[in-house]
Amino acid sequence: MTTPAQIPPTLPPREPWGWTRKQRIGLGVLCTALLVILTITYVRRPARLDDHAVLVHNEVVLLPQRVNPNTATLQELSRIPHLGEALAARIITYRDARKATAKDGIVFRQAADLDNVPEIGKKLIAQFEPFLEFPEPATQAGN
């Protein structure tokens, strides 16, 4: 006769795909929390430049297709996809610091000039360049 001490302990039955009930519940809670955060972020997102019609004071306002970084406000620049408020503020700070010494007050003559702004690189410039416009190059008086 065997005593209870000699009976080997039995393991709970293994789940068919390797996750326990607690793990599945935890994963479900994490996925639900992520979905809620993403939904709130989407709903609260600011007007974007690729959204052509935006409600302002219950009136439909059409946004411009392109923005000049030499004259744009923080709100106009932050609407550009891939740019956001932080980088828009950096562009404005850089522009305002160099405007007095720039020829004709124009700091950015082409998209490559934005590479001088801290934390903006060539890859990022390539992403938001289609939304930017720059002043036409000045023609020489003799031509």
DSSP file (Angstrom, degrees, kcal/mol; ACC not computed):
  #  RESIDUE AA STRUCTURE BP1 BP2  ACC     N-H-->O    O-->H-N    N-H-->O    O-->H-N    TCO  KAPPA ALPHA  PHI   PSI    X-CA   Y-CA   Z-CA
    1    1 A M              0   0    0      0, 0.0     2,-0.3     0, 0.0     0, 0.0   0.000 360.0 360.0 360.0 140.8    0.0    0.0    0.0
    2    2 A T        -     0   0    0      2,-0.0     5,-0.0     3,-0.0     0, 0.0  -0.719 360.0-137.3 -97.8 145.0    1.3    3.5   -0.8
    3    3 A T    >>  -     0   0    0     -2,-0.3     3,-1.5     1,-0.1     4,-0.6  -0.593  28.5-107.6 -93.3 160.1    1.3    6.3    1.6
    4    4 A P  G >4 S+     0   0    0      0, 0.0     3,-0.6     0, 0.0    -1,-0.1   0.783 118.3  61.2 -59.4 -25.9    0.3    9.9    0.6
    5    5 A A  G 34 S+     0   0    0      1,-0.2    -3,-0.0     3,-0.0     0, 0.0   0.765 101.5  53.1 -72.1 -22.7    4.0   11.0    0.8
    6    6 A Q  G <4 S+     0   0    0     -3,-1.5    -1,-0.2     2,-0.1    -4,-0.0   0.590  84.1  99.1 -88.6 -11.1    4.9    8.5   -1.9
    7    7 A I  S << S-     0   0    0     -3,-0.6     3,-0.1    -4,-0.6     0, 0.0  -0.645  78.7-124.1 -78.6 124.5    2.3    9.7   -4.4
    8    8 A P        -     0   0    0      0, 0.0     2,-0.1     0, 0.0    -2,-0.1  -0.413  30.2-104.5 -68.0 142.5    4.0   12.0   -6.9
    9    9 A P        -     0   0    0      0, 0.0     2,-0.4     0, 0.0     0, 0.0  -0.399  33.3-132.5 -66.3 143.1    2.4   15.5   -7.2
   10   10 A T        -     0   0    0     -2,-0.1    -3,-0.0    -3,-0.1     0, 0.0  -0.802  13.6-132.3 -98.9 139.4    0.4   16.0  -10.3
   11   11 A L        -     0   0    0     -2,-0.4     3,-0.1     1,-0.1    -1,-0.0  -0.581  31.7 -98.4 -84.6 149.4    0.8   19.1  -12.3
   12   12 A P        -     0   0    0      0, 0.0    -1,-0.1     0, 0.0     0, 0.0  -0.335  56.8 -82.9 -62.5 152.7   -2.3   21.0  -13.5
   13   13 A P        -     0   0    0      0, 0.0     2,-0.2     0, 0.0    -3,-0.0  -0.314  49.8-116.5 -60.4 137.3   -3.3   20.2  -17.0
   14   14 A R        -     0   0    0     -3,-0.1     5,-0.0     1,-0.1     6,-0.0  -0.520  27.1-111.7 -77.7 139.5   -1.3   22.2  -19.5
   15   15 A E    >   -     0   0    0     -2,-0.2     3,-1.1     1,-0.1    -1,-0.1  -0.389  27.7-117.5 -66.7 148.5   -3.1   24.6  -21.7
   16   16 A P  T 3  S+     0   0    0      0, 0.0    -1,-0.1     0, 0.0    -2,-0.1   0.810 111.1  32.3 -62.0 -29.9   -3.2   23.5  -25.4
   17   17 A W  T 3  S-     0   0    0      2,-0.2     3,-0.1     0, 0.0    -2,-0.0   0.197 115.8-103.5-117.4  17.7   -1.2   26.6  -26.6
   18   18 A G  S <  S+     0   0    0     -3,-1.1     2,-0.4     1,-0.2    -3,-0.0   0.382  81.6 113.0  90.5  -2.8    1.0   27.3  -23.6
   19   19 A W        -     0   0    0     -5,-0.0    -2,-0.2     4,-0.0    -1,-0.2  -0.877  56.2-138.1-107.0 135.0   -0.7   30.3  -21.9
   20   20 A T     >  -     0   0    0     -2,-0.4     4,-2.3     1,-0.1     5,-0.2  -0.354  29.9-104.3 -80.5 169.6   -2.3   30.0  -18.5
   21   21 A R  H  > S+     0   0    0      1,-0.2     4,-2.3     2,-0.2     5,-0.2   0.902 121.9  51.4 -61.4 -41.8   -5.6   31.6  -17.7
   22   22 A K  H  > S+     0   0    0      1,-0.2     4,-2.6     2,-0.2    -1,-0.2   0.892 109.5  50.3 -63.5 -39.4   -3.9   34.4  -15.7
   23   23 A Q  H  > S+     0   0    0      2,-0.2     4,-2.5     1,-0.2    -1,-0.2   0.911 110.6  48.9 -65.8 -41.6   -1.5   35.1  -18.5
   24   24 A R  H  X S+     0   0    0     -4,-2.3     4,-2.3     2,-0.2    -2,-0.2   0.904 112.1  48.8 -64.7 -40.6   -4.3   35.4  -21.0
   25   25 A I  H  X S+     0   0    0     -4,-2.3     4,-2.4     2,-0.2    -2,-0.2   0.927 112.0  49.2 -64.6 -44.2   -6.3   37.7  -18.7
   26   26 A G  H  X S+     0   0    0     -4,-2.6     4,-2.3     1,-0.2    -2,-0.2   0.911 111.8  48.1 -60.9 -43.1   -3.1   39.9  -18.2
   27   27 A L  H  X S+     0   0    0     -4,-2.5     4,-2.5     1,-0.2    -1,-0.2   0.893 110.9  51.5 -64.7 -39.4   -2.5   40.0  -21.9
   28   28 A G  H  X S+     0   0    0     -4,-2.3     4,-2.3     2,-0.2    -2,-0.2   0.900 109.7  49.5 -63.5 -40.9   -6.2   41.0  -22.5
   29   29 A V  H  X S+     0   0    0     -4,-2.4     4,-2.5     2,-0.2    -2,-0.2   0.924 112.1  48.2 -64.4 -44.2   -6.0   43.8  -20.0
   30   30 A L  H  X S+     0   0    0     -4,-2.3     4,-2.4     2,-0.2    -2,-0.2   0.917 112.7  47.9 -62.7 -43.7   -2.8   45.1  -21.6
   31   31 A C  H  X S+     0   0    0     -4,-2.5     4,-2.3     2,-0.2    -1,-0.2   0.898 112.5  49.3 -64.2 -40.1   -4.3   45.0  -25.1
   32   32 A T  H  X S+     0   0    0     -4,-2.3     4,-2.3     2,-0.2    -2,-0.2   0.917 111.0  49.5 -65.2 -43.2   -7.5   46.7  -23.9
   33   33 A A  H  X S+     0   0    0     -4,-2.5     4,-2.4     2,-0.2    -2,-0.2   0.915 111.7  49.1 -62.5 -42.8   -5.5   49.5  -22.1
   34   34 A L  H  X S+     0   0    0     -4,-2.4     4,-2.6     1,-0.2    -1,-0.2   0.911 110.6  50.4 -62.7 -42.8   -3.4   50.0  -25.3
   35   35 A L  H  X S+     0   0    0     -4,-2.3     4,-2.2     2,-0.2    -2,-0.2   0.897 110.6  49.5 -62.6 -41.0   -6.5   50.2  -27.4
   36   36 A V  H  X S+     0   0    0     -4,-2.3     4,-2.5     2,-0.2    -2,-0.2   0.925 111.9  48.5 -64.2 -44.6   -8.1   52.8  -25.1
   37   37 A I  H  X S+     0   0    0     -4,-2.4     4,-2.4     1,-0.2    -2,-0.2   0.920 112.7  47.7 -62.9 -44.1   -4.9   54.9  -25.1
   38   38 A L  H  X S+     0   0    0     -4,-2.6     4,-2.3     2,-0.2    -1,-0.2   0.881 111.4  51.0 -65.3 -37.7   -4.7   54.8  -28.9
   39   39 A T  H  X S+     0   0    0     -4,-2.2     4,-2.4     2,-0.2    -2,-0.2   0.928 111.3  47.3 -64.8 -45.2   -8.4   55.7  -29.2
   40   40 A I  H  X S+     0   0    0     -4,-2.5     4,-2.3     1,-0.2    -2,-0.2   0.911 112.2  50.5 -63.0 -42.0   -8.1   58.7  -26.9
   41   41 A T  H  < S+     0   0    0     -4,-2.4     4,-0.5     1,-0.2    -1,-0.2   0.902 111.2  48.6 -62.7 -41.2   -5.0   59.8  -28.8
   42   42 A Y  H >< S+     0   0    0     -4,-2.3     3,-0.7     1,-0.2    -2,-0.2   0.913 113.1  46.6 -65.5 -42.4   -6.7   59.6  -32.1
   43   43 A V  H 3< S+     0   0    0     -4,-2.4    -2,-0.2     1,-0.2    -1,-0.2   0.881 116.4  44.0 -68.4 -37.7   -9.8   61.5  -30.9
   44   44 A R  T 3< S+     0   0    0     -4,-2.3    -1,-0.2    -5,-0.2    -2,-0.2   0.399  83.6 128.1 -89.1   3.8   -7.8   64.3  -29.3
   45   45 A R    <   -     0   0    0     -3,-0.7     3,-0.1    -4,-0.5    -3,-0.1  -0.263  61.4-114.7 -63.3 146.0   -5.3   64.7  -32.1
   46   46 A P        -     0   0    0      0, 0.0    -1,-0.1     0, 0.0     2,-0.1  -0.247  45.7 -73.8 -73.6 168.3   -4.9   68.2  -33.4
   47   47 A A        -     0   0    0      8,-0.1     2,-0.3     1,-0.1     7,-0.1  -0.387  54.5-147.7 -60.6 138.4   -5.9   69.3  -36.9
   48   48 A R    >   -     0   0    0     -3,-0.1     3,-1.4     1,-0.1    32,-0.2  -0.766  20.5-120.8-110.5 156.4   -3.4   67.9  -39.4
   49   49 A L  T 3  S+     0   0    0     30,-3.7    31,-0.2    -2,-0.3    -1,-0.1   0.789 113.8  59.5 -66.5 -27.0   -2.3   69.5  -42.6
   50   50 A D  T 3  S+     0   0    0     29,-0.5     2,-0.8     1,-0.1    -1,-0.3   0.554  88.6  80.9 -81.2  -5.0   -3.5   66.4  -44.5
   51   51 A D    <   -     0   0    0     -3,-1.4    12,-0.2    28,-0.2    -1,-0.1  -0.888  67.4-170.2 -93.5 106.8   -7.0   67.1  -43.1
   52   52 A H        +     0   0    0     -2,-0.8    11,-2.5     1,-0.1     2,-0.5   0.815  67.4  49.0 -75.2 -29.8   -8.1   69.8  -45.5
   53   53 A A  E     +A   62   0A   0      9,-0.2     2,-0.4    -3,-0.1     9,-0.2  -0.948  66.8 173.3-115.4 127.2  -11.3   70.8  -43.7
   54   54 A V  E     -A   61   0A   0      7,-2.5     7,-3.2    -2,-0.5     2,-0.5  -0.972  31.3-121.1-131.4 143.5  -11.2   71.6  -40.0
   55   55 A L  E     +A   60   0A   0     -2,-0.4     2,-0.4     5,-0.2     5,-0.2  -0.759  31.0 175.6 -86.1 124.7  -13.9   73.0  -37.7
   56   56 A V  E >  S-A   59   0A   0      3,-3.0     3,-1.2    -2,-0.5    -2,-0.0  -0.979  76.7 -15.7-129.1 117.4  -12.9   76.2  -36.0
   57   57 A H  T 3  S-     0   0    0     -2,-0.4    -1,-0.1     1,-0.3     3,-0.1   0.906 128.6 -56.1  52.8  44.8  -15.6   77.9  -33.8
   58   58 A N  T 3  S+     0   0    0      1,-0.2     2,-0.4    -3,-0.0    -1,-0.3   0.690 117.8 111.9  61.5  23.2  -18.2   75.7  -35.6
   59   59 A E  E <  S-A   56   0A   0     -3,-1.2    -3,-3.0    -5,-0.0     2,-0.4  -0.976  72.3-117.1-123.3 140.5  -17.1   76.9  -39.0
   60   60 A V  E     -A   55   0A   0     -2,-0.4     2,-0.4    -5,-0.2    -5,-0.2  -0.626  32.9-172.4 -77.4 125.9  -15.4   74.9  -41.7
   61   61 A V  E     -A   54   0A   0     -7,-3.2    -7,-2.5    -2,-0.4     2,-0.4  -0.979  17.1-137.2-121.0 130.3  -11.9   76.2  -42.4
   62   62 A L  E     -A   53   0A   0     -2,-0.4    -9,-0.2    -9,-0.2   -10,-0.1  -0.724  19.2-139.0 -87.1 133.1   -9.8   74.9  -45.3
   63   63 A L        -     0   0    0    -11,-2.5     2,-0.0    -2,-0.4   -15,-0.0  -0.586  23.9-102.9 -88.3 152.0   -6.1   74.4  -44.4
   64   64 A P        -     0   0    0      0, 0.0    -1,-0.1     0, 0.0     3,-0.1  -0.362  18.9-134.0 -69.9 155.3   -3.4   75.3  -46.9
   65   65 A Q  S    S+     0   0    0      1,-0.1     2,-0.3    -2,-0.0    -2,-0.0   0.845  88.3  27.9 -76.6 -34.4   -1.7   72.5  -48.8
   66   66 A R        -     0   0    0     14,-0.0     2,-0.4     2,-0.0    66,-0.3  -0.927  68.6-151.1-131.2 153.5    1.8   73.9  -48.1
   67   67 A V  B     -b  132   0B   0     64,-2.4    66,-2.2    -2,-0.3     3,-0.0  -0.971  14.6-134.5-127.2 137.8    3.4   75.9  -45.3
   68   68 A N    >>  -     0   0    0     -2,-0.4     4,-1.9    64,-0.2     3,-1.4  -0.825  11.1-154.2 -89.5 116.4    6.3   78.3  -45.5
   69   69 A P  T 34 S+     0   0    0      0, 0.0    -1,-0.1     0, 0.0    26,-0.1   0.653  91.0  64.7 -67.8 -12.6    8.6   77.6  -42.5
   70   70 A N  T 34 S+     0   0    0     38,-0.2    64,-0.1     1,-0.1    37,-0.0   0.727 120.8  16.9 -78.7 -22.1    9.9   81.2  -42.7
   71   71 A T  T <4 S+     0   0    0     -3,-1.4    -1,-0.1     2,-0.1    35,-0.0   0.472  95.1 119.0-127.2  -6.9    6.5   82.7  -41.8
   72   72 A A     <  -     0   0    0     -4,-1.9     2,-0.1     1,-0.1    -5,-0.0  -0.268  55.7-129.7 -69.8 148.8    4.5   79.8  -40.3
   73   73 A T     >  -     0   0    0      1,-0.1     4,-2.4    19,-0.0     5,-0.2  -0.364  31.1-100.0 -85.1 172.8    3.1   79.9  -36.8
   74   74 A L  H  > S+     0   0    0      1,-0.2     4,-2.5     2,-0.2     5,-0.1   0.901 124.2  51.1 -60.6 -41.7    3.5   77.1  -34.3
   75   75 A Q  H  > S+     0   0    0      2,-0.2     4,-0.8     1,-0.2    -1,-0.2   0.902 110.4  48.4 -64.8 -41.2    0.0   75.8  -35.0
   76   76 A E  H >4 S+     0   0    0      1,-0.2     3,-0.6     2,-0.2     4,-0.3   0.924 115.0  44.3 -66.0 -43.5    0.6   75.8  -38.8
   77   77 A L  H >< S+     0   0    0     -4,-2.4     3,-1.5     1,-0.2     7,-0.3   0.879 108.0  57.6 -69.0 -36.8    3.9   73.9  -38.5
   78   78 A S  H 3< S+     0   0    0     -4,-2.5     6,-0.5     1,-0.3    -1,-0.2   0.673  95.8  66.0 -71.5 -14.2    2.6   71.4  -35.9
   79   79 A R  T << S+     0   0    0     -4,-0.8   -30,-3.7    -3,-0.6   -29,-0.5   0.661  77.5 103.4 -76.0 -16.3   -0.2   70.3  -38.4
   80   80 A I  S X> S-     0   0    0     -3,-1.5     3,-1.8    -4,-0.3     4,-0.9  -0.500  84.5-108.9 -70.5 129.5    2.4   68.9  -40.7
   81   81 A P  T 34 S+     0   0    0      0, 0.0    50,-0.1     0, 0.0    -1,-0.1  -0.289 100.7  15.4 -58.1 142.5    2.6   65.1  -40.5
   82   82 A H  T 34 S+     0   0    0     -4,-0.1    46,-0.1     1,-0.1    45,-0.1   0.450 113.3  81.4  73.6   4.4    5.7   63.7  -38.8
   83   83 A L  T <>  +     0   0    0     -3,-1.8     4,-0.7    -5,-0.2     5,-0.2   0.874  63.1 174.9-103.9 -62.4    6.6   67.1  -37.3
   84   84 A G  H  X  -     0   0    0     -4,-0.9     4,-1.7    -6,-0.5     5,-0.1   0.016  50.5 -67.3  77.5 172.9    4.5   67.8  -34.2
   85   85 A E  H  > S+     0   0    0      2,-0.2     4,-2.5     1,-0.2     5,-0.2   0.870 126.0  55.2 -70.6 -38.8    4.6   70.6  -31.7
   86   86 A A  H  > S+     0   0    0      1,-0.2     4,-1.7     2,-0.2    -1,-0.2   0.938 113.8  39.5 -63.9 -47.6    8.1   70.0  -30.2
   87   87 A L  H  X S+     0   0    0     -4,-0.7     4,-2.2     2,-0.2    -1,-0.2   0.856 113.6  55.6 -71.4 -33.5    9.9   70.0  -33.6
   88   88 A A  H  X S+     0   0    0     -4,-1.7     4,-2.3     1,-0.2    -2,-0.2   0.910 107.4  50.0 -62.3 -41.2    7.8   72.9  -34.8
   89   89 A A  H  X S+     0   0    0     -4,-2.5     4,-2.6     1,-0.2    -2,-0.2   0.879 109.0  52.3 -64.7 -37.5    8.8   74.9  -31.7
   90   90 A R  H  X S+     0   0    0     -4,-1.7     4,-2.6     2,-0.2    -2,-0.2   0.900 108.8  50.1 -64.6 -39.9   12.5   74.0  -32.5
   91   91 A I  H  X S+     0   0    0     -4,-2.2     4,-2.8     2,-0.2    -2,-0.2   0.932 112.6  46.4 -63.2 -45.1   12.1   75.3  -36.0
   92   92 A I  H  X S+     0   0    0     -4,-2.3     4,-2.9     2,-0.2     5,-0.2   0.906 112.5  49.7 -65.7 -41.6   10.6   78.6  -34.8
   93   93 A T  H  X S+     0   0    0     -4,-2.6     4,-1.9     2,-0.2    -1,-0.2   0.931 114.0  45.6 -61.9 -45.8   13.2   79.1  -32.2
   94   94 A Y  H  X S+     0   0    0     -4,-2.6     4,-1.3     2,-0.2    -2,-0.2   0.926 114.5  48.8 -62.1 -45.3   16.0   78.4  -34.7
   95   95 A R  H  X S+     0   0    0     -4,-2.8     4,-1.2     1,-0.2     3,-0.4   0.924 111.7  47.7 -61.7 -46.6   14.3   80.7  -37.2
   96   96 A D  H  < S+     0   0    0     -4,-2.9     4,-0.5     1,-0.2    -1,-0.2   0.841 109.5  54.0 -66.2 -32.9   13.8   83.6  -34.7
   97   97 A A  H  < S+     0   0    0     -4,-1.9    -1,-0.2    -5,-0.2    -2,-0.2   0.798 119.8  32.1 -71.0 -27.3   17.4   83.4  -33.5
   98   98 A R  H  X S+     0   0    0     -4,-1.3     4,-1.1    -3,-0.4     3,-0.3   0.433  91.9  92.6-110.1  -1.0   18.8   83.7  -37.1
   99   99 A K  T  < S+     0   0    0     -4,-1.2     3,-0.4     1,-0.2     6,-0.2   0.880  83.3  54.8 -63.1 -39.8   16.2   85.9  -38.7
  100  100 A A  T  4 S+     0   0    0     -4,-0.5    -1,-0.2     1,-0.2    -2,-0.1   0.832 115.0  38.9 -66.3 -31.9   18.0   89.2  -38.0
  101  101 A T  T  4 S+     0   0    0     -3,-0.3    -1,-0.2    -4,-0.1    -2,-0.2   0.562  95.3 101.6 -95.3  -8.9   21.3   88.0  -39.6
  102  102 A A  S >< S-     0   0    0     -4,-1.1     3,-1.7    -3,-0.4     2,-0.3  -0.471  85.1-100.1 -78.2 147.3   19.7   86.2  -42.6
  103  103 A K  G >  S-     0   0    0      1,-0.3     3,-1.8     3,-0.3    -1,-0.1  -0.502 106.1  -5.4 -66.7 127.2   19.6   87.9  -45.9
  104  104 A D  G 3  S-     0   0    0     -2,-0.3    -1,-0.3     1,-0.3     3,-0.1   0.614 120.0 -78.6  61.6  14.2   16.1   89.4  -46.5
  105  105 A G  G <  S+     0   0    0     -3,-1.7     2,-0.7     1,-0.2    -1,-0.3   0.626  97.6 133.5  72.7  12.1   15.0   87.8  -43.2
  106  106 A I    <   +     0   0    0     -3,-1.8    -3,-0.3     1,-0.2    -1,-0.2  -0.866  25.4 170.7-101.3 112.6   14.7   84.4  -45.0
  107  107 A V        +     0   0    0     -2,-0.7     2,-0.7     1,-0.2    -1,-0.2   0.862  69.0  48.3 -86.9 -41.0   16.3   81.6  -42.9
  108  108 A F        +     0   0    0      1,-0.1    -1,-0.2     6,-0.0   -38,-0.2  -0.893  52.1 160.9-109.8 110.1   15.1   78.6  -44.9
  109  109 A R  S    S+     0   0    0     -2,-0.7     2,-0.3     1,-0.2    -1,-0.1   0.639  73.7   7.9 -99.1 -18.9   15.5   78.8  -48.6
  110  110 A Q  S >  S-     0   0    0     23,-0.1     3,-1.3    24,-0.1     4,-0.4  -0.952  83.5 -97.9-153.4 167.8   15.2   75.1  -49.3
  111  111 A A  G >  S+     0   0    0     -2,-0.3     3,-1.6     1,-0.3     4,-0.3   0.831 116.5  65.3 -62.5 -32.8   14.3   72.0  -47.3
  112  112 A A  G >  S+     0   0    0      1,-0.3     3,-1.5     2,-0.2    -1,-0.3   0.766  88.7  68.8 -63.1 -24.3   18.0   71.1  -46.8
  113  113 A D  G X  S+     0   0    0     -3,-1.3     3,-1.4     1,-0.3    -1,-0.3   0.765  87.2  66.8 -65.4 -24.5   18.3   74.2  -44.6
  114  114 A L  G X  S+     0   0    0     -3,-1.6     3,-1.4    -4,-0.4    -1,-0.3   0.651  80.2  79.4 -71.0 -13.3   16.1   72.6  -42.0
  115  115 A D  G <  S+     0   0    0     -3,-1.5    -1,-0.3    -4,-0.3     5,-0.2   0.710  83.2  64.5 -66.0 -18.9   18.9   70.0  -41.4
  116  116 A N  G <  S+     0   0    0     -3,-1.4    -1,-0.3    -4,-0.2    -2,-0.2   0.661  80.4  96.6 -77.3 -16.5   20.6   72.7  -39.3
  117  117 A V  S X  S-     0   0    0     -3,-1.4     3,-1.7    -4,-0.2   -26,-0.1  -0.577  90.9-102.0 -74.2 132.7   17.7   72.7  -36.8
  118  118 A P  T 3  S+     0   0    0      0, 0.0    -1,-0.1     0, 0.0     3,-0.1  -0.267 102.2  12.8 -58.0 140.7   18.6   70.4  -33.8
  119  119 A E  T 3  S+     0   0    0      1,-0.2     2,-0.5    -4,-0.1    -3,-0.1   0.545 100.4 109.6  70.0  12.3   16.9   66.9  -33.9
  120  120 A I    <   +     0   0    0     -3,-1.7     2,-0.2    -5,-0.2    -1,-0.2  -0.975  45.5 176.0-117.4 122.0   15.8   67.3  -37.5
  121  121 A G     >  -     0   0    0     -2,-0.5     4,-2.3    -3,-0.1     5,-0.2  -0.540  45.9 -90.6-116.2-178.1   17.7   65.1  -40.0
  122  122 A K  H  > S+     0   0    0      1,-0.2     4,-2.2     2,-0.2     5,-0.1   0.864 121.8  53.1 -64.1 -38.3   17.5   64.2  -43.6
  123  123 A K  H  > S+     0   0    0      2,-0.2     4,-1.1     1,-0.2    -1,-0.2   0.921 111.8  45.4 -64.7 -42.5   15.1   61.3  -43.2
  124  124 A L  H  > S+     0   0    0      1,-0.2     4,-1.7     2,-0.2     3,-0.3   0.897 111.1  53.1 -67.5 -39.9   12.6   63.5  -41.3
  125  125 A I  H  X S+     0   0    0     -4,-2.3     4,-1.5     1,-0.2    -1,-0.2   0.906 105.3  54.9 -61.1 -41.1   12.9   66.3  -43.8
  126  126 A A  H  < S+     0   0    0     -4,-2.2    -1,-0.2     1,-0.2    -2,-0.2   0.822 106.3  53.5 -61.8 -30.5   12.1   63.9  -46.6
  127  127 A Q  H  < S+     0   0    0     -4,-1.1    -1,-0.2    -3,-0.3    -2,-0.2   0.884 120.5  27.8 -74.3 -38.4    8.9   62.9  -44.8
  128  128 A F  H >< S+     0   0    0     -4,-1.7     3,-1.3     1,-0.2    -2,-0.2   0.413  91.7  97.4-106.8   5.1    7.5   66.4  -44.4
  129  129 A E  G >< S+     0   0    0     -4,-1.5     3,-2.0     1,-0.3    -1,-0.2   0.859  75.7  63.6 -59.7 -37.3    9.1   68.2  -47.4
  130  130 A P  G 3  S+     0   0    0      0, 0.0    -1,-0.3     0, 0.0    -2,-0.1   0.722 101.7  53.0 -61.9 -16.4    6.0   67.8  -49.5
  131  131 A F  G <  S+     0   0    0     -3,-1.3   -64,-2.4   -50,-0.1     2,-0.3   0.392  97.9  83.5 -97.1   3.4    4.1   70.0  -47.1
  132  132 A L  B <   -b   67   0B   0     -3,-2.0     2,-0.4   -66,-0.3   -64,-0.2  -0.784  54.4-167.2-109.2 150.0    6.6   72.8  -47.2
  133  133 A E        -     0   0    0    -66,-2.2   -23,-0.1    -2,-0.3    -2,-0.0  -0.978   7.1-161.7-130.9 149.6    7.0   75.7  -49.6
  134  134 A F        -     0   0    0     -2,-0.4   -25,-0.1   -66,-0.1   -24,-0.1  -0.877  31.3 -88.3-127.9 157.8   10.0   78.0  -49.9
  135  135 A P        -     0   0    0      0, 0.0     3,-0.1     0, 0.0    -1,-0.0  -0.316  51.0-100.4 -65.1 149.3   10.4   81.5  -51.4
  136  136 A E        -     0   0    0      1,-0.1     2,-0.1     3,-0.0     3,-0.1  -0.415  45.5 -97.5 -66.4 143.1   11.4   81.5  -55.1
  137  137 A P        -     0   0    0      0, 0.0     2,-0.2     0, 0.0    -1,-0.1  -0.390  44.2-107.1 -62.8 139.1   15.1   82.1  -55.6
  138  138 A A        -     0   0    0     -3,-0.1     2,-0.2    -2,-0.1     3,-0.0  -0.463  31.4-131.6 -70.0 133.6   15.8   85.8  -56.4
  139  139 A T        -     0   0    0     -2,-0.2     2,-0.2     1,-0.1    -1,-0.1  -0.597  25.3-107.8 -84.4 147.9   16.7   86.4  -60.0
  140  140 A Q    >   -     0   0    0     -2,-0.2     3,-1.2     1,-0.1    -1,-0.1  -0.510  20.1-129.6 -76.5 144.6   19.7   88.5  -60.7
  141  141 A A  T 3  S+     0   0    0      1,-0.3    -1,-0.1    -2,-0.2    -2,-0.0   0.781 103.7  59.5 -65.7 -28.4   19.0   92.0  -62.1
  142  142 A G  T 3         0   0    0      1,-0.2    -1,-0.3     0, 0.0    -2,-0.0   0.651 360.0 360.0 -77.0 -14.4   21.4   91.6  -65.0
  143  143 A N    <         0   0    0     -3,-1.2    -1,-0.2     0, 0.0    -2,-0.2   0.458 360.0 360.0 -92.9 360.0   19.5   88.6  -66.5
